[in-house]
């Protein structure tokens, strides 16, 4: 009788171990954490972001958050530029993850869409109106875990699928030097235009900007500032091309226009 009881205990223990492994693989456990070999690492992302964020980017001059997801939308790294997690807008951590998820989710091998490209299309009457209500954020993943680990290699978001759709500047798809779409980058912490600029420069620094095509006039996923201002001066008029984004400050607008230009931060594999 004792041997039978021990056998059943062993069977139960094995079942629990197997089931726990399955759940971990499905819900952002260790298997997902090992799926980040094709995207920038925590160290690479933090180094690139910190090299870019203090520069001339327009906006408010704030510290920034950045998140990278892989092609399946699994968070691979979350970083910040300030002295600690409170040195940049706390709410921008999750927004950066949303942006990374969105850029990855709506870009393809042959065509990239940045989150900035989605602004006009998701307004009432736009061709993608309602998109921002789809794919909701996983709030358990977004706000769970120990807050002291936010922005660290063991950020609770790492290995999780955050979900969420964001439709203003700061999210870009990641294409490796061979042109393979491997995931997405999201940056948040300042105005949406500055977020886009910092994301663009960070992607360039990481050499994950071999963008195949896009909706901008330069054939990439740069922000498009083609909204016609209303008489009130509030730029919510229709976009001429359907994929426009409001302007922020004059400095950011000027920088954005020059991002893909030769000698600045053109897309394509870096030398």
Order of alpha helices (4+ residues) and beta strands (2+ residues): alpha-alpha-alpha-beta-beta-alpha-alpha-beta-beta-alpha-alpha
